[in-house]
């Protein structure tokens, strides 16, 4: 029994949706289908989600929005015509969008944005279910209202235990289940969206709930590569990777699979297969609990920009009980999460994703750290990238850190931060953003060019 998730490019056009239908028809064990909102059909195209964000902003700002609704419906109309569907499905979608906009009069800005963004996945699921049925594939559209129960704000959206219990009954269905990704509902009925890549999360939740044997995640590439192919020429393909390795790589820029999506399947040991909608015969990349050891100690190298460093220095900091807790509590009270906290005897750096900061928050944090913790020096620095070297075999390789730092030194870049997890599966480097690509290329050359597997 398989759960299949199809991303935005896989369901962007009628042609792509027909490919999805053929993939599902080719394997009777593919019983659950999770879909994203229609993505770009060409590089110049606009994602439906972006059109919906424009619509939501118009509603929030109390501007006319009929033309923006028409733009969204037009995208669905193109697909409906290409799929040979009756215009009724487009009328249903248009009425749904108008109802969401009218309901916005009683909602706050965040709820309006969530509701309209989620309509992309929801209405696409309705259309694809209609198409499946039109070609003889017995299919039932299931709304997340029927069991995908999530927690309440302001915490990050996550499925609660009740969701898995509620959704488990779907495994007994004789029909193909067509399920929209990206969102769920609280117990009180409030719609909440998951973070970026949220359809991956929905697919994983559904896989865990029905006890799937395999979670197939369809995208627009044949497999996961050992480095970003837009930066490194012809990087090695990854045939098999562990949950832990994928989690580390996804965290730092691997966009093929959302890092949070692994949690539900990891708990049940459900393998994941990354596959290509446009080339479904390709074996893809399998994400598993344990894998066969490779000659390469490093499985992949990833990089992500947009980090800031909060630096705090205080003499005899190491002797002061509770200093770290108090510092992180200040960040917690500003609703800021942190990534790493490398430290010395008298100083500590807190690595933060920059999008969480603004000038007012920074000023409050600096003042509080200086006044409440009596820090000798405290400042923010911006414009950093995190480079992460990942591999289950790293802990068995002597001198790997030395090799990595030597490679970085060859680029002329300065290493601002080094952090190795206790599991020794990853090694992270903080560097200035301008060196990100050149370092990625040099590290790839260091760990991949000389070894043939």
C-alpha positions in Angstrom: 0.0 0.0 0.0 1.5 3.3 -1.2 0.9 6.9 -0.5 1.9 9.2 -3.4 2.5 12.9 -3.2 2.7 15.1 -6.3 4.3 18.5 -6.1 3.4 21.7 -7.9 5.2 21.0 -11.2 3.7 17.5 -11.3 0.1 19.0 -11.3 0.7 22.3 -13.1 -1.0 21.5 -16.4 -3.5 19.1 -17.9 -0.6 17.2 -19.6 1.1 16.7 -16.2 -2.1 15.7 -14.5 -2.6 13.0 -17.2 0.9 11.7 -16.3 -0.2 11.5 -12.7 -3.3 9.5 -13.6 -1.1 7.0 -15.6 1.3 6.6 -12.7 -1.6 5.8 -10.3 -3.2 3.4 -12.9 0.0 1.6 -13.4 0.2 0.3 -9.8 -2.9 -0.9 -7.9 -1.1 -0.4 -4.6 -1.0 3.4 -5.2 -4.2 4.0 -3.2 -3.6 7.4 -1.7 -2.8 10.6 -3.7 -1.8 13.9 -2.1 -1.5 16.9 -4.4 -0.1 20.4 -4.2 -1.5 23.5 -5.9 -0.7 23.9 -9.6 2.9 25.1 -10.0 4.6 26.8 -12.9 4.0 25.5 -16.4 7.0 27.4 -17.8 9.8 29.3 -16.2 7.9 32.6 -16.9 4.6 31.3 -15.5 3.2 32.2 -12.1 2.3 29.6 -9.5 -1.3 29.4 -8.4 -0.1 29.9 -4.8 1.4 33.2 -5.8 -1.8 34.3 -7.5 -3.7 33.4 -4.3 -1.3 35.4 -2.1 -2.0 38.4 -4.4 -5.7 37.7 -3.9 -5.3 37.4 -0.1 -3.4 40.7 0.1 -6.2 42.5 -1.9 -8.8 41.1 0.5 -6.7 42.1 3.6 -6.2 45.6 2.2 -9.9 45.8 1.3 -9.2 46.4 -2.4 -11.3 45.0 -5.3 -10.5 41.4 -5.9 -12.9 40.1 -8.6 -10.2 40.3 -11.2 -7.8 38.4 -9.0 -10.3 35.6 -8.5 -10.8 35.5 -12.2 -7.0 35.0 -12.7 -7.0 32.0 -10.4 -10.1 30.5 -11.9 -8.6 30.9 -15.4 -5.7 28.7 -14.4 -8.0 25.9 -13.4 -10.1 26.5 -16.5 -7.1 25.9 -18.7 -6.5 22.5 -17.0 -10.2 21.6 -17.0 -10.4 22.1 -20.8 -7.2 20.1 -21.3 -8.7 17.3 -19.2 -12.0 17.3 -21.0 -13.9 18.2 -17.8 -17.3 19.9 -17.6 -17.2 23.6 -16.7 -19.1 22.7 -13.5 -15.8 22.0 -11.7 -14.6 25.6 -12.4 -17.9 27.0 -11.1 -17.4 25.1 -7.9 -13.9 26.5 -7.6 -15.1 30.0 -8.3 -17.9 29.8 -5.7 -15.4 28.4 -3.2 -13.0 31.3 -3.7 -15.8 33.9 -3.4 -17.0 32.2 -0.2 -13.5 32.3 1.3 -13.2 36.0 0.5 -16.6 36.8 2.0 -15.7 34.8 5.1 -12.6 37.0 5.4 -14.7 39.8 6.8 -14.8 38.0 10.1 -11.2 36.8 10.1 -7.8 38.2 11.0 -5.1 38.7 8.4 -3.2 35.4 9.1 -6.5 33.4 8.8 -7.3 35.1 5.5 -3.9 34.3 4.1 -4.0 30.7 5.3 -7.5 30.1 3.9 -6.8 31.5 0.5 -3.4 29.8 0.1 -4.9 26.5 1.1 -7.6 26.8 -1.6 -4.9 26.1 -4.1 -4.3 22.5 -2.9 -8.0 22.0 -2.0 -9.5 23.0 -5.3 -6.8 21.2 -7.3 -7.6 18.0 -5.4 -11.2 18.4 -6.3 -10.4 18.9 -10.0 -8.0 15.9 -10.2 -10.5 13.7 -8.4 -13.1 14.7 -11.0 -10.7 13.9 -13.8 -9.8 10.5 -12.3 -13.5 9.6 -12.0 -14.1 10.8 -15.6 -11.6 8.2 -17.0 -13.0 5.4 -14.9 -10.7 5.6 -11.8 -13.0 5.3 -8.8 -11.8 8.2 -6.7 -12.9 10.0 -3.6 -11.8 13.5 -2.7 -11.3 13.8 1.1 -11.1 17.1 2.8 -8.5 17.6 5.7 -11.6 18.5 7.7 -12.3 14.8 7.8 -9.4 14.0 10.2 -6.2 16.0 9.7 -6.4 17.6 13.1 -3.6 20.1 14.0 -2.6 22.1 17.0 -3.7 25.6 17.8 -1.8 28.8 17.1 0.7 30.3 17.8 2.8 27.2 17.8 4.1 25.9 14.4 1.4 23.9 12.7 1.7 20.1 13.5 -0.7 17.2 13.4 -1.8 16.0 16.8 -2.2 12.3 17.8 -5.9 12.5 17.1 -5.2 13.1 13.4 -3.5 9.7 13.0 -6.4 8.0 14.7 -9.0 9.8 12.6 -7.2 9.3 9.2 -6.4 5.6 9.9 -9.9 4.5 8.8 -9.1 5.6 5.2 -7.0 2.5 4.7 -10.2 0.5 4.4 -11.5 2.5 1.5 -11.9 0.7 -1.8 -11.5 3.9 -3.8 -8.4 6.0 -4.6 -8.2 8.7 -1.9 -7.4 12.2 -3.3 -6.2 14.4 -0.5 -5.1 18.0 -0.7 -1.7 18.8 0.9 -0.5 21.7 2.9 -3.2 22.3 5.6 -5.3 20.9 8.4 -7.9 22.0 10.9 -7.8 22.6 14.6 -10.4 21.0 16.9 -12.3 24.3 16.8 -12.4 24.2 13.0 -9.7 26.8 12.3 -7.8 26.1 9.1 -4.0 26.2 9.5 -1.3 25.7 6.9 2.0 23.8 7.4 5.3 25.5 6.7 6.9 25.7 3.2 6.8 22.3 1.4 3.7 21.5 3.5 2.3 19.0 1.0 5.3 16.7 1.8 4.2 16.9 5.5 0.6 16.0 4.6 1.8 13.0 2.6 4.0 11.8 5.5 1.1 12.2 8.0 -1.2 10.2 5.8 1.4 7.5 5.2 1.9 7.1 9.0 -1.9 7.1 9.6 -2.8 4.4 7.2 0.4 2.3 7.8 1.7 2.6 4.2 4.4 0.3 3.1 6.0 3.1 1.0 5.6 6.9 0.7 6.4 7.9 -2.9 7.2 11.6 -3.3 6.9 12.6 -6.9 8.7 15.7 -8.1 10.5 16.9 -11.3 13.9 15.3 -10.9 15.0 11.7 -11.2 16.6 11.6 -7.8 18.4 13.4 -5.0 21.8 14.6 -5.9 24.8 14.8 -3.6 25.1 18.6 -4.2 23.0 21.3 -5.9 23.2 20.7 -9.6 22.8 24.4 -10.3 26.1 25.0 -8.6 28.1 21.7 -9.1 28.3 20.2 -12.6 26.9 16.7 -12.8 26.9 15.9 -9.1 26.7 12.2 -8.1 23.2 10.7 -7.8 22.1 9.4 -4.4 20.5 5.9 -4.7 19.9 5.4 -1.0 20.1 7.8 2.0 19.1 7.5 5.7 16.4 9.5 7.3 19.0 11.2 9.4 21.2 12.2 6.4 18.2 13.5 4.5 17.0 15.5 7.5 20.4 17.2 7.8 20.6 17.9 4.1 17.0 19.2 3.9 17.7 21.5 6.8 20.4 23.3 4.9 19.0 23.9 1.5 18.0 20.5 -0.1 14.7 21.6 -1.6 13.7 18.2 -3.0 12.1 17.1 0.3 10.8 19.2 3.3 12.9 18.3 6.4 9.9 18.3 8.7 8.1 15.8 6.5 10.3 13.0 7.7 9.1 12.9 11.3 5.9 11.0 10.8 7.5 8.3 8.6 10.6 8.0 10.7 8.6 7.0 13.8 7.0 4.1 11.9 10.0 3.2 9.7 8.1 3.8 6.5 10.6 4.2 3.6 10.3 7.2 1.2 11.0 7.1 -2.5 11.8 10.3 -4.3 10.6 9.9 -7.9 10.2 11.9 -11.1 6.7 12.4 -12.5 8.2 12.9 -16.0 10.3 9.7 -15.7 8.5 7.4 -13.3 10.5 4.3 -14.5 13.7 5.8 -12.9 14.4 4.2 -9.6 14.8 7.5 -7.8 16.3 7.9 -4.3 15.1 5.8 -1.3 15.2 7.3 2.2 15.5 4.5 4.7 16.4 3.8 8.4 19.6 2.0 7.5 21.5 1.7 4.2 24.4 -0.3 2.7 27.7 1.4 3.5 29.4 3.3 0.7 33.0 3.9 0.0 32.3 7.5 0.3 32.1 8.8 3.9 30.2 11.8 2.7 26.7 11.4 1.2 25.9 14.9 0.4 26.9 18.6 0.8 24.3 21.3 1.0 24.2 25.1 1.6 21.7 27.6 2.6 21.9 31.4 3.0 19.9 33.8 5.1 21.5 33.4 8.6 22.4 35.9 11.3 24.7 35.5 14.3 23.9 36.9 17.7 27.3 37.2 19.5 27.5 37.5 23.3 30.6 37.8 25.3 31.0 38.0 29.1 34.0 37.3 31.3 33.6 34.1 33.3 30.4 33.2 31.5 31.2 29.5 32.0 30.9 29.9 35.8 27.5 31.6 35.6 24.7 29.1 36.2 21.8 29.6 33.9 23.4 32.0 31.5 22.6 30.0 28.4 19.0 29.4 29.5 18.4 33.1 30.2 19.8 34.0 26.8 17.6 31.5 24.9 14.6 32.6 27.0 15.0 36.1 25.7 14.9 34.7 22.1 11.9 32.6 23.0 10.0 35.6 24.3 10.6 37.2 20.9 9.2 34.1 19.2 12.6 33.3 17.6 14.0 29.8 17.2 17.7 29.1 16.9 19.8 26.7 14.8 23.2 26.3 16.5 24.9 27.7 19.7 28.7 27.2 19.4 30.4 28.6 22.5 33.7 29.2 24.3 34.5 29.9 27.9 33.6 33.6 27.8 31.4 33.8 24.6 28.6 32.2 22.8 27.1 32.6 19.3 23.5 31.9 18.5 22.8 31.1 14.8 19.4 32.4 13.8 17.5 32.4 10.4 17.4 36.1 9.5 13.8 36.2 8.4 12.8 36.0 12.0 14.5 39.4 12.8 13.6 43.0 12.2 15.2 46.2 13.5 12.9 46.5 16.4 13.4 43.0 17.6 17.2 43.2 17.3 17.3 46.4 19.3 15.1 44.8 22.1 17.3 41.7 22.2 20.5 43.7 22.4 19.2 45.9 25.2 17.9 42.9 27.2 21.1 40.9 26.8 23.2 43.9 27.9 20.9 44.9 30.8 19.6 41.6 32.1 22.7 39.4 31.5 25.3 42.2 32.0 27.1 41.1 28.9 30.4 42.8 28.1 29.8 42.7 24.3 26.7 41.8 22.3 26.0 42.3 18.6 24.3 41.0 15.6 26.0 40.1 12.3 24.2 39.3 9.1 24.8 37.8 5.7 25.9 34.3 6.5 25.4 30.9 4.9 25.5 27.5 6.5 27.5 24.8 4.6 26.7 21.2 5.8 28.7 18.1 5.0 26.6 15.0 5.7 27.3 11.2 5.8 26.7 8.2 8.0 30.3 7.1 7.3 31.9 10.3 8.5 32.3 9.1 12.1 34.6 6.3 10.8 36.8 8.6 8.7 39.8 10.0 10.4 40.8 13.5 9.4 37.6 14.4 7.6 37.2 17.7 9.4 40.7 18.6 8.5 40.0 17.8 4.9 36.9 20.0 4.9 38.6 23.0 6.5 41.6 22.6 4.1 39.2 22.7 1.2 37.5 25.8 2.5 40.8 27.5 3.1 41.7 27.0 -0.5 38.8 29.3 -1.5 40.2 32.2 0.6 37.1 32.2 2.8 37.2 32.6 6.6 35.2 30.0 8.7 33.0 32.0 11.1 31.6 29.0 12.9 32.2 25.2 13.0 29.7 22.8 14.6 29.6 19.0 14.7 26.6 17.1 16.0 27.2 14.5 18.7 26.0 11.8 16.2 29.0 12.8 14.0 26.8 12.5 10.9 27.1 16.2 10.0 29.7 18.9 10.1 28.4 22.5 9.7 30.4 25.6 8.7 29.2 29.2 9.0 30.7 31.4 6.2 29.9 34.7 4.5 27.2 34.3 1.9 29.4 35.6 -0.9 31.6 32.4 -0.5 28.7 29.9 -0.5 29.0 28.6 -4.1 32.7 28.5 -4.4 33.0 26.6 -1.1 30.3 24.1 -2.2 32.2 23.4 -5.4 35.6 23.0 -3.5 34.1 20.6 -0.9 32.4 18.6 -3.6 35.8 18.3 -5.4 37.4 17.3 -2.1 35.0 14.5 -1.2 33.6 13.2 -4.5 35.9 13.8 -7.4 38.6 11.3 -6.3 36.4 8.3 -5.3 34.6 6.0 -7.7 31.8 4.0 -6.2 
